[in-house]
Amino acid sequence: DPNDLADDQKRLQAKAESNMSAQIAHKLAVIKHVIPAGAEMTIIAHSLGCHMTLHLLSNNLLAEYRVRKVALLCPVIGRMHSSQTGEWFGPMVKNHSYLARFLIYGFTSIPRFILRRMIGSKLEQIFHPPESYREYMFDSVATFLKAGRRGIVNAMTLGEEAIDILRDFQVEDLVRHKERVSVFYTPSDHWVPDGMYQGIKEA
């Protein structure tokens, strides 16, 4: 029942938003709620979700399912602190977390039409979206920023924890599940450290 799932999400939300172990527990709870035991599964994970997926597999938390294939997209699975973003994000959240949260609240208080114009030019430079998609993309991001202030702060808190947790490359977990795990890596992902691709290939 979708209403039951919504209730489950609300119940776990307070803890799951900004705590790594609660996030993993939340994902597992959702899987068990919507997918019957014994079902065949293909898992597609992205960024920090790759770490969560390897945790679920390595701790045998999905034993009741037949996990056939796993795709890890731009995996954040180690040395997060030495990535291009991690090098400034880690010190920033440790030393200036309260200032950063204050700035986020101030930024998201800007009227939506101004916020949309501000972020639109930046998104244009980074992603070069096609004309047919551009307006939808700008509107979606502006809406998220206005509505998701708390989510942004919680994501920032989770990132701070992940910086400390993901010190070591999860090479053993990759090797253990290499028969069913595929990794899709791009060096342009600023959360993935330089050299990680080579490490993944060697693993």
Secondary structure, DSSP 8 states (H G I E B T S, - for coil): -HHHHHHHHHHHHHHHTT-HHHHHHHHHHHHHHHS-TT-EEEEEEETHHHHHHHHHHHTTTTTTSEEEEEEEES---S-GGGSTTHHHHHHHHHHHHHHHHHHHHHHTTS-HHHHHHHHHHHHHHHH---HHHHHHHHHHHHHHHHH-HHHHHHHHHHHHHHHHHTTS--HHHHHHTTTTEEEE--TT-TTS-TTHHHHHHH-
